[in-house]
């Protein structure tokens, strides 16, 4: 039987002309022949047991196999090390390492010694050996306990039993988190284990990839200070911690609030089984809509809020109404649901509630007479109000408790500092749901605002979110942080695209039509650009980009106005261009409209500028083209919508702000964006007024731009913003950087 003793010895190691004492892990190898111990280095082939004079013939072949086993585990025979000398009389046969690699030494203790023991070797470890590992049978213990002073907050403790005492693992793991330049690189280390010191001469070996997963979860849970405390909204992270520990070789014992772990597992897994639609629903749900209703019910059953972020036109309103009706039929809607919507969409919600769920009692709070109806709130199932009135009626609405608070077009509260966001947060509701096709329009702070409303604490406070997610992702393209954010919000955000769930929709063709400026209009553009560029550069030099926002936006606004029509520019310099009558893009639009109408198409024309729509209207009237118009100042919003849908006009002029949401105009098959905007999602929402469920004809989308101008460069910025949203909401790549001084220089460059 091979016998090995693991200990340390001070060896003399020579490197060049320098000789140092090195404390090394060394092995003594013996062989036991029926109670007679023979040193591995003894040259005699036959030995005698002196008390009995028993003759023992050594099995050189077996001893050779034993030596090769040791060497296969990384041991090096001392006689093979020319630059290494042992003290006189030291009983050393093998040296493990001379470089002091703690991880390799603990790896031998963790994996090599058990392997030798399994082969029948007798293994002895010097009690003073400094690289001992915790017994593989020693269980990890995870304690999750509620914090008495903070409702719905919990503390986490992670420990292991060593010699009958519980050792706290979080401090050494936190040191690793703070010291690791990259947890991703840590997981790819070419070694069997990473050794974590937990006591004197005691180490916990963890496989690199397992350690990476563990540290990533702990980093997400860890806040400021040494304690690991987190809100219930981060229960999914506790479930991830369980998954990271589950595959380890040693047992794991959960103690305390184990239901929080189970809650996290359920959220991470999502809905299970089929959910029948409510009996009273007067609509046939599509399969993906049924999944959405099940997802809303799943979140409600686990006291979590969520963001239903389906593409425009996929029926978020219908799915929400079905959920409300299901809650009512189950008897859970014992307090009303409060639905907050843009003013322009109140009528749409009234019609769809009456159409799809006529059994629900609906109270609409709007207009000067609403004050007399506040007392009726508890007598209704659904209460409708608007964002402006929510802020105005905040205190009165907050006097009541609600079963569910629904924010439609929830990007309205994307600015966490605005009064509307504060008013929404002030409402007491058991559950919260946001509906928006654009959870990220410009930057990740908007996603934080929505998630913090639905699930307070999920992403930490705004400062921590900025430091841990926004800056790394937006400014540095940090892929691991992007993945971490995507996983953090995944249980609480449901997004389906039309391409994925509505393949029956007809194709959508995107077309960019460019026009060149000439004559007085081109001269006007260049004169404004040169003056604005000089002013912006001076502000950038003295105030930096953050302090120059107003000047940058003003410069870009003037250039965009020139591209649309010189008559939009309120400056004396524009008089010559106005007098010349030149408006290259307007002429392009009028020709395009005439052409499309000749082909039997019906058109939606969008612009940021209500004044531009008035100029387009004048041009259409001059050509005898009938049309209707919808802007923020339109007194009766429904009147032009009905006129268009009934075919009284084939051209609908719409301001992007007034008509970007809440319209179903599937009778149109052509969308024209007269002027591009920074935000691609705003334009996408406008396009989806026509390209949505119910559309039967192919849809053509035209972007009209001035070639080589600020408009063409804005299309590039749109692509950047779209990639940022896709990276979080789908499995896209890393997000782009925010607007930089280089971007500003490019936007203000001369006409190409």
C-alpha positions in Angstrom: 0.0 0.0 0.0 1.4 3.4 -0.9 1.7 5.8 2.0 2.2 9.6 1.5 2.7 12.3 4.1 2.1 15.9 3.1 4.0 18.6 4.9 6.2 21.7 4.4 9.9 22.1 4.3 12.2 25.1 3.8 14.2 24.4 0.7 17.2 26.2 -0.8 16.3 27.3 -4.3 18.9 28.8 -6.6 18.0 31.3 -9.3 21.0 32.6 -11.2 23.4 33.8 -8.5 20.7 34.1 -5.8 19.8 31.4 -3.4 16.7 31.8 -1.2 14.9 29.8 1.4 11.5 28.8 0.0 8.7 27.2 2.1 7.5 24.5 -0.1 4.8 21.7 0.0 6.6 18.4 0.0 5.7 14.7 0.1 7.3 11.7 1.7 6.4 8.5 0.0 6.5 5.0 1.7 5.2 1.6 0.9 3.5 -0.6 3.4 4.1 -4.3 2.9 1.9 -6.1 5.4 2.9 -3.8 8.2 6.4 -3.2 7.1 7.1 0.3 6.0 9.7 0.7 3.2 11.0 4.2 2.2 10.4 4.9 -1.5 14.0 6.0 -1.8 15.5 2.8 -0.3 17.5 1.2 -3.1 17.2 -2.4 -1.7 15.0 -4.7 -3.7 14.6 -7.1 -0.8 14.1 -6.0 2.8 13.7 -7.9 6.0 11.3 -7.4 8.9 13.9 -7.3 11.7 11.7 -8.6 14.5 10.5 -11.6 12.5 13.3 -11.8 9.9 10.5 -12.1 7.4 11.9 -11.7 3.8 9.9 -9.1 1.7 10.4 -8.8 -2.0 9.4 -5.3 -3.2 6.9 -5.0 -6.1 8.9 -2.5 -8.2 6.2 -2.4 -10.9 3.5 -1.5 -8.4 5.8 1.1 -6.8 6.5 2.6 -10.3 2.8 2.9 -10.9 2.4 4.7 -7.6 5.1 7.1 -8.5 3.6 7.8 -11.9 0.2 8.5 -10.1 1.9 11.1 -7.9 3.7 12.7 -10.8 0.4 12.7 -12.8 -1.0 14.8 -10.0 1.7 17.4 -10.4 4.3 16.1 -7.9 8.0 16.5 -9.0 10.7 14.2 -7.7 13.2 16.1 -5.6 16.2 14.4 -7.4 15.0 15.9 -10.7 15.3 19.5 -9.4 18.9 20.6 -10.0 18.3 24.1 -8.5 16.7 22.9 -5.3 18.3 21.4 -2.2 16.7 20.0 1.0 18.2 20.4 4.5 20.3 17.5 5.6 18.3 14.7 7.0 15.0 15.9 5.5 12.8 13.0 4.5 11.5 14.4 1.1 10.8 12.5 -2.0 8.6 14.9 -4.0 8.0 18.6 -4.2 4.6 19.9 -5.2 5.4 23.5 -6.2 8.1 26.1 -5.6 6.2 29.1 -6.9 3.8 29.2 -3.9 0.7 29.1 -6.1 -2.0 28.8 -3.4 -4.7 27.7 -5.9 -2.7 24.9 -7.3 -1.6 23.7 -3.8 -5.2 23.8 -2.5 -6.2 22.1 -5.7 -3.9 19.1 -4.9 -5.4 19.0 -1.4 -9.0 19.2 -2.7 -8.7 16.8 -5.7 -5.4 15.0 -5.5 -5.6 13.6 -2.0 -9.2 12.3 -2.3 -8.1 10.6 -5.5 -5.2 8.9 -3.7 -7.4 7.9 -0.9 -9.9 6.4 -3.4 -7.1 4.3 -4.8 -6.4 2.8 -1.3 -3.5 5.0 -0.4 -2.9 6.0 3.2 -2.6 9.7 3.4 -1.3 11.8 6.3 -1.4 15.6 6.4 0.8 17.5 8.9 -1.6 19.5 11.2 0.6 22.6 10.5 0.3 22.2 6.7 -0.9 25.7 5.6 -2.9 24.7 2.5 -5.5 22.4 3.9 -9.0 22.5 2.4 -12.4 22.2 4.1 -13.8 18.7 4.1 -16.0 18.1 1.0 -18.8 16.9 3.3 -18.9 20.1 5.3 -22.2 21.8 4.3 -22.6 25.4 3.1 -25.3 27.2 5.1 -27.4 30.0 3.6 -29.4 32.1 6.1 -32.0 34.5 4.8 -33.7 36.5 7.5 -36.2 39.5 7.4 -35.0 42.8 8.7 -37.4 44.0 11.4 -36.8 47.7 10.8 -37.3 47.5 7.0 -40.5 45.8 5.7 -39.9 43.5 2.7 -36.1 43.7 3.2 -33.9 40.7 4.0 -30.4 40.0 5.1 -28.2 37.2 3.7 -25.5 35.2 5.5 -23.4 32.5 3.9 -21.3 30.2 6.0 -19.6 26.8 6.3 -18.8 24.5 9.2 -15.1 24.2 10.1 -14.0 22.1 13.0 -17.4 22.5 14.6 -17.5 26.3 14.2 -19.5 28.3 11.6 -17.3 30.5 9.5 -18.7 33.5 7.6 -17.9 33.3 3.9 -19.2 36.7 2.8 -16.1 38.8 3.9 -13.6 36.8 1.9 -15.9 36.6 -1.0 -16.5 40.3 -0.9 -12.7 40.8 -1.0 -12.6 38.8 -4.2 -15.4 40.8 -5.7 -13.6 44.1 -4.9 -10.2 42.8 -6.0 -11.2 41.1 -9.3 -10.6 43.2 -12.3 -13.0 41.0 -14.3 -15.3 38.3 -12.9 -15.7 37.0 -16.4 -11.9 36.5 -16.7 -11.9 34.8 -13.2 -14.3 32.2 -14.6 -11.9 31.3 -17.4 -8.8 30.7 -15.2 -6.9 27.5 -16.4 -7.0 25.7 -13.1 -9.3 23.3 -11.3 -10.1 25.6 -8.4 -9.8 29.0 -6.9 -8.8 28.9 -3.2 -10.7 31.2 -0.8 -9.1 31.5 2.6 -11.7 31.2 5.3 -9.5 30.5 8.4 -5.9 30.0 9.4 -4.5 27.1 7.3 -8.0 26.5 5.9 -9.2 27.2 2.4 -12.4 26.6 0.4 -11.8 25.4 -3.1 -14.3 26.5 -5.7 -14.2 25.8 -9.5 -13.5 29.0 -11.4 -16.8 29.1 -13.4 -18.8 28.2 -10.3 -17.0 31.0 -8.3 -17.7 33.4 -11.1 -21.5 32.7 -11.0 -21.5 32.9 -7.2 -19.6 36.2 -7.1 -21.8 37.7 -9.8 -24.9 37.0 -7.8 -23.3 38.3 -4.6 -22.2 41.5 -6.4 -25.7 42.1 -7.5 -27.1 41.6 -4.0 -24.4 43.6 -2.2 -25.1 47.3 -1.5 -23.1 49.9 0.3 -21.3 48.8 3.4 -20.3 45.3 4.5 -23.8 43.8 4.9 -25.7 41.9 2.3 -29.2 43.3 2.5 -31.8 43.4 -0.3 -35.5 44.0 -1.0 -38.0 41.3 -1.7 -38.0 42.5 -5.3 -34.6 41.0 -5.7 -35.8 37.5 -4.8 -34.8 36.2 -8.2 -31.2 36.9 -7.3 -31.6 34.7 -4.3 -32.8 32.0 -6.6 -29.7 32.5 -8.8 -27.6 32.2 -5.7 -29.2 28.8 -5.0 -28.5 27.8 -8.6 -24.9 28.9 -8.3 -24.4 26.8 -5.1 -26.6 23.8 -6.1 -24.1 22.3 -8.6 -21.2 22.4 -6.1 -20.0 19.1 -4.7 -20.8 19.9 -1.1 -24.3 20.0 0.4 -26.2 23.3 0.9 -28.5 24.0 3.8 -31.1 26.8 3.6 -32.3 28.3 6.8 -34.6 31.2 7.7 -36.9 32.7 5.1 -36.6 29.9 2.6 -39.9 30.9 1.0 -38.0 33.9 -0.4 -35.8 31.6 -2.4 -38.9 29.7 -3.6 -40.5 33.0 -4.5 -37.4 33.9 -6.6 -37.4 30.5 -8.3 -41.0 31.0 -9.3 -40.4 34.5 -10.7 -37.3 33.3 -12.6 -39.2 30.3 -14.2 -42.2 32.4 -15.2 -45.8 31.1 -15.6 -46.4 27.4 -15.5 -49.4 25.6 -17.0 -52.3 27.1 -19.0 -54.5 29.9 -17.8 -58.1 30.0 -19.1 -59.3 33.3 -20.4 -62.0 35.0 -18.3 -65.5 33.8 -19.1 -66.9 37.2 -19.7 -64.3 38.4 -22.1 -65.9 39.5 -25.4 -62.8 38.7 -27.5 -60.8 35.8 -28.8 -57.3 36.1 -27.5 -54.4 35.2 -29.7 -51.9 32.7 -28.2 -49.3 35.3 -27.4 -52.0 37.5 -25.8 -53.1 34.5 -23.7 -49.5 34.1 -22.6 -49.4 37.8 -21.7 -52.5 37.5 -19.5 -51.0 34.4 -17.8 -47.8 36.4 -17.2 -49.7 39.3 -15.6 -51.5 36.7 -13.4 -48.2 35.1 -12.5 -46.7 38.4 -11.3 -49.9 39.2 -9.3 -49.7 35.8 -7.6 -46.1 36.6 -6.5 -46.8 40.2 -5.4 -44.6 41.6 -8.2 -45.1 44.4 -10.6 -44.1 44.3 -14.3 -43.7 46.1 -17.6 -45.7 44.7 -20.5 -43.5 46.0 -23.4 -45.0 44.4 -26.5 -44.5 46.1 -29.8 -47.1 48.7 -30.7 -50.2 47.1 -32.2 -50.0 43.8 -30.4 -52.9 44.4 -28.0 -51.5 45.5 -24.7 -54.8 47.1 -23.8 -56.8 44.0 -24.5 -54.4 41.8 -22.5 -54.7 44.2 -19.5 -58.5 44.3 -19.8 -58.5 40.5 -19.8 -56.4 40.5 -16.7 -58.7 43.0 -15.0 -61.7 40.8 -15.8 -60.0 37.7 -14.6 -59.2 39.4 -11.3 -62.9 40.5 -11.0 -64.3 37.0 -11.8 -61.9 35.5 -9.2 -63.2 37.9 -6.5 -59.8 39.6 -6.1 -60.9 43.0 -7.5 -62.4 44.0 -4.1 -60.8 47.4 -4.6 -60.9 49.2 -7.9 -58.1 49.2 -10.5 -56.8 52.7 -11.4 -55.8 53.1 -15.0 -53.8 56.2 -15.9 -53.5 57.1 -19.5 -52.6 60.0 -21.8 -55.6 62.4 -22.2 -55.9 61.4 -25.8 -56.4 57.7 -25.0 -59.2 58.0 -22.4 -61.8 57.5 -25.1 -60.0 54.5 -26.5 -60.0 52.8 -23.0 -63.7 53.6 -22.5 -64.6 52.0 -25.8 -62.4 48.9 -25.4 -63.6 48.3 -21.8 -67.2 48.6 -22.9 -66.5 46.3 -25.9 -64.4 43.6 -24.3 -65.5 43.6 -20.7 -69.0 45.1 -20.4 -69.5 43.6 -16.9 -66.9 45.8 -15.4 -68.1 49.0 -13.8 -66.0 51.9 -15.2 -65.7 55.4 -13.7 -64.0 58.1 -15.8 -62.5 61.0 -13.9 -62.0 64.0 -16.3 -63.2 67.5 -16.7 -64.3 70.0 -14.1 -67.2 67.8 -12.9 -64.9 65.0 -11.8 -64.5 66.4 -8.3 -68.1 65.4 -7.5 -67.4 61.8 -8.5 -64.4 61.1 -6.3 -66.6 59.5 -3.6 -67.8 57.0 -6.2 -64.4 55.4 -6.6 -64.9 52.5 -4.3 -68.2 51.6 -6.1 -66.4 50.8 -9.4 -64.2 48.1 -10.8 -62.0 50.4 -13.0 -61.2 54.0 -12.6 -59.8 56.0 -15.6 -57.8 59.2 -15.2 -55.1 61.0 -17.1 -51.5 61.8 -16.3 -52.1 65.6 -16.0 -55.0 64.9 -13.6 -53.1 62.3 -11.7 -50.6 65.0 -10.7 -53.4 67.5 -10.0 -55.6 65.1 -8.0 -52.8 63.3 -6.3 -53.9 63.8 -2.7 -57.5 62.9 -3.4 -56.7 59.8 -5.4 -54.2 58.7 -2.8 -56.9 58.6 -0.2 -58.2 55.4 -1.7 -56.6 52.0 -1.9 -56.4 50.1 -5.3 -56.0 46.5 -6.2 -54.1 47.4 -9.3 -52.4 50.5 -10.7 -52.0 50.5 -14.5 -49.9 53.1 -16.3 -50.6 53.1 -20.0 -47.9 54.6 -22.3 -45.8 54.4 -19.1 -42.8 56.1 -20.8 -44.7 59.3 -19.6 -43.0 58.7 -16.2 -39.6 57.9 -17.6 -38.2 61.0 -15.9 -38.0 59.9 -12.2 -37.7 63.6 -11.1 -41.0 64.7 -12.7 -44.2 65.4 -10.6 -46.1 62.8 -12.6 -43.7 60.1 -11.5 -44.0 61.2 -7.8 -47.8 61.3 -8.1 -47.9 57.7 -9.4 -45.5 56.5 -6.6 -47.9 58.1 -4.1 -50.8 55.9 -5.0 -51.2 52.8 -2.8 -51.9 49.7 -4.8 -51.4 46.0 -4.2 -49.9 45.5 -7.7 -48.4 47.8 -10.4 -48.2 47.3 -14.1 -46.7 49.5 -16.8 -47.7 49.3 -20.4 -45.3 50.7 -23.0 -43.9 49.7 -26.3 -40.9 51.9 -25.6 -39.4 51.1 -22.2 -36.1 52.6 -23.3 -36.3 55.6 -25.6 -33.0 57.5 -25.0 -31.0 56.0 -22.1 -31.1 53.3 -19.4 -32.2 55.7 -16.7 -35.7 55.5 -18.3 -35.8 51.8 -17.7 -34.7 52.3 -14.1 -37.6 54.8 -13.6 -40.2 52.2 -14.8 -38.7 49.3 -12.9 -38.4 51.3 -9.7 -42.0 52.3 -9.9 -43.2 48.6 -10.5 -40.7 47.0 -8.1 -39.0 49.5 -5.8 -35.4 48.6 -5.0 -35.0 46.0 -7.8 -32.2 48.0 -9.5 -31.0 49.9 -6.4 -31.3 53.7 -6.1 -30.6 55.9 -9.1 -27.0 56.7 -8.1 -26.1 53.0 -7.7 -27.8 52.1 -10.9 -25.9 54.7 -12.8 -22.6 53.5 -11.4 -23.2 49.8 -11.8 -25.1 49.8 -15.1 -25.6 53.1 -17.0 -22.0 54.2 -17.1 -20.4 50.7 -17.8 -23.0 49.9 -20.5 -23.6 53.2 -22.2 -20.1 54.6 -22.0 -17.9 51.5 -22.0 -19.9 48.9 -23.8 -19.5 46.5 -20.8 -21.0 43.2 -22.0 -21.1 41.4 -18.6 -22.9 44.3 -17.0 -25.4 44.3 -19.9 -26.1 40.6 -19.4 -26.5 41.2 -15.6 -29.0 44.0 -16.2 -30.9 41.9 -18.8 -31.2 39.0 -16.3 -32.2 41.3 -13.4 -35.2 42.7 -15.3 -36.1 39.6 -17.2 -38.7 38.2 -14.8 -40.5 41.6 -14.7 -40.5 42.6 -18.3 -42.3 40.9 -21.2 -41.7 42.0 -24.7 -42.8 40.4 -27.9 -42.2 41.7 -31.4 -44.6 41.6 -34.3 -42.1 39.6 -36.3 -42.0 36.9 -33.6 -45.7 36.6 -32.7 -47.7 38.1 -35.6 -46.1 36.5 -38.7 -49.5 37.0 -40.5 -48.9 40.7 -40.6 -48.1 41.9 -44.1 -44.6 43.1 -44.9 -43.3 46.6 -43.9 -41.0 48.3 -46.4 -38.7 51.0 -45.1 -37.6 53.6 -47.8 -35.4 56.6 -47.3 -36.0 59.4 -49.8 -33.3 62.1 -49.9 -33.4 65.5 -51.6 -30.7 68.0 -52.2 -30.9 71.6 -51.1 -30.0 74.3 -53.6 -30.0 78.0 -54.1 -31.2 80.3 -51.3 -32.3 77.4 -49.1 -28.8 75.8 -49.2 -27.2 79.2 -48.5 -29.6 79.7 -45.5 -28.6 76.3 -44.1 -24.9 77.0 -44.3 -25.2 80.5 -42.9 -27.1 79.2 -39.8 -24.8 76.2 -39.5 -21.6 78.3 -39.5 -23.0 80.7 -36.8 -24.5 78.0 -34.7 -21.3 75.8 -34.9 -19.1 78.7 -33.7 -21.5 79.4 -30.8 -21.7 75.7 -29.8 -17.9 75.3 -29.9 -17.4 78.3 -27.6 -19.9 76.8 -25.1 -18.3 73.4 -25.3 -14.9 75.0 -24.7 -16.1 76.9 -21.6 -18.9 74.7 -20.2 -18.4 71.2 -21.6 -21.0 69.1 -23.2 -23.3 68.9 -20.1 -23.4 72.6 -19.8 -24.0 73.2 -23.5 -27.2 71.2 -24.0 -29.5 74.2 -24.7 -27.1 75.7 -27.3 -26.7 72.3 -29.0 -30.4 71.6 -29.2 -31.1 75.1 -30.4 -28.6 74.9 -33.2 -29.9 71.5 -34.3 -33.5 72.8 -34.2 -32.8 75.7 -36.5 -31.0 73.4 -39.0 -33.9 70.9 -38.9 -36.3 73.8 -39.6 -34.3 74.9 -42.6 -34.5 71.3 -44.0 -38.2 71.2 -43.5 -39.0 74.7 -44.9 -37.4 78.1 -44.7 -40.7 79.6 -43.5 -40.2 77.8 -40.1 -37.1 79.8 -39.4 -37.8 83.0 -37.3 -34.7 85.0 -38.4 -34.0 87.8 -40.8 -31.5 85.6 -42.6 -34.4 83.4 -43.8 -36.1 86.2 -45.8 -34.2 85.6 -49.0 -35.0 81.9 -49.0 -38.6 82.5 -48.1 -38.9 85.0 -50.9 -37.4 82.6 -53.4 -40.2 80.1 -52.6 -37.7 77.3 -52.4 -38.7 74.3 -50.2 -37.0 71.2 -51.6 -38.5 68.7 -49.2 -42.0 70.1 -49.4 -41.9 69.7 -53.2 -40.7 66.1 -52.8 -43.6 65.4 -50.4 -46.3 66.9 -52.6 -45.0 64.9 -55.6 -44.8 61.7 -53.4 -48.4 62.2 -52.1 -49.7 62.8 -55.6 -48.0 59.7 -56.9 -49.2 57.5 -54.0 -52.8 58.6 -54.3 -52.6 57.8 -58.0 -51.8 54.2 -57.0 -54.8 54.0 -54.7 -52.9 54.3 -51.4 -54.0 56.0 -48.2 -51.4 58.0 -46.3 -50.4 59.1 -42.9 -48.0 62.1 -42.8 -46.1 62.7 -39.5 -44.1 65.8 -38.5 -42.7 67.1 -35.3 -43.8 70.7 -36.2 -47.5 71.6 -36.2 -46.5 74.7 -38.2 -45.0 72.4 -40.9 -48.3 70.5 -41.0 -50.1 73.7 -41.7 -47.7 74.5 -44.6 -48.2 70.9 -46.0 -51.9 71.5 -45.7 -51.7 74.6 -47.8 -49.6 72.8 -50.4 -52.1 69.9 -50.6 -55.1 72.3 -50.9 -53.3 74.1 -53.7 -53.2 70.7 -55.5 -56.8 69.9 -54.7 -55.9 67.1 -52.3 -58.4 66.7 -49.5 -57.1 65.7 -46.1 -57.6 65.8 -42.3 -55.3 67.0 -39.6 -54.6 66.0 -36.0 -52.4 68.1 -33.7 -52.3 68.9 -30.0 -54.6 71.8 -30.6 -57.3 69.8 -32.4 -60.4 70.4 -30.3 -62.2 67.1 -31.2 -59.6 64.3 -31.6 -62.1 61.7 -32.7 -63.6 63.7 -35.5 -60.6 63.6 -37.9 -59.9 60.0 -37.0 -63.5 59.0 -37.9 -63.4 61.0 -41.1 -60.2 59.2 -42.3 -61.4 55.8 -41.3 -64.7 56.3 -43.1 -62.8 57.2 -46.3 -63.8 60.9 -46.4 -60.1 61.7 -46.9 -57.1 59.7 -48.0 -54.4 61.8 -46.4 -54.0 62.3 -42.6 -51.6 64.9 -41.4 -50.6 64.1 -37.8 -48.2 65.7 -35.3 -45.9 63.1 -33.8 -46.7 64.1 -30.3 -50.5 64.0 -30.7 -50.8 60.9 -32.9 -47.8 58.8 -32.0 -49.8 56.7 -29.7 -53.4 55.5 -29.2 -54.5 55.4 -32.9 -55.6 52.4 -34.9 -55.5 53.4 -38.5 -55.2 50.1 -40.4 -57.0 51.6 -43.3 -53.8 53.4 -44.1 -51.0 51.6 -46.0 -48.4 54.3 -46.4 -46.6 56.2 -43.7 -44.4 59.3 -44.4 -42.1 60.8 -41.8 -41.5 64.3 -43.0 -38.8 65.0 -40.5 -36.7 62.5 -38.6 -36.5 62.6 -34.8 -33.8 61.6 -32.4 -35.8 58.8 -30.9 -36.4 55.8 -33.3 -39.1 54.4 -31.0 -41.2 57.6 -31.4 -41.2 57.1 -35.2 -41.7 53.4 -34.8 -44.8 54.1 -32.7 -46.1 56.4 -35.3 -45.5 53.8 -38.0 -47.4 51.3 -35.9 -50.6 53.3 -36.2 -50.9 51.5 -39.6 -48.7 48.4 -39.2 -50.6 46.6 -36.5 -53.0 43.7 -35.9 -55.8 44.2 -38.4 -53.7 45.4 -41.3 -54.2 43.4 -44.4 -52.1 45.3 -47.0 -48.3 45.8 -47.2 -47.2 49.0 -45.5 -44.6 51.3 -47.0 -42.8 53.7 -44.7 -40.9 56.7 -46.2 -38.3 58.8 -44.3 -37.8 62.1 -46.1 -34.4 63.7 -45.4 -32.1 66.4 -46.8 -29.0 64.7 -48.2 -25.8 65.4 -46.3 -27.6 67.4 -43.6 -28.2 67.1 -39.9 -31.2 64.9 -40.8 -29.1 62.3 -42.5 -26.7 62.2 -39.6 -29.7 61.9 -37.2 -30.6 58.6 -38.8 -27.2 57.2 -37.6 -27.9 58.3 -34.0 -31.3 56.6 -34.3 -29.5 53.3 -35.1 -27.3 53.8 -31.9 -30.4 54.3 -29.7 -32.2 51.3 -31.3 -29.2 49.1 -30.5 -29.2 50.2 -26.9 -32.9 49.2 -26.4 -32.4 46.0 -28.3 -29.4 45.0 -26.2 -31.5 45.1 -23.0 -34.9 44.0 -24.3 -33.6 41.2 -26.5 -30.3 39.3 -26.6 -28.6 41.9 -28.7 -25.1 43.2 -28.3 -23.7 45.8 -26.1 -25.3 49.3 -26.0 -23.8 52.4 -27.5 -22.3 55.4 -25.9 -24.4 58.5 -25.3 -24.0 61.7 -27.3 -20.4 62.9 -27.4 -18.7 66.1 -28.5 -17.6 64.1 -31.6 -21.3 63.4 -32.4 -22.0 67.1 -32.1 -19.2 68.0 -34.5 -20.6 65.5 -36.9 -24.1 66.8 -36.7 -23.0 70.3 -37.3 -20.7 69.4 -40.2 -21.1 71.2 -43.6 -23.6 69.9 -46.1 -22.1 67.0 -48.0 
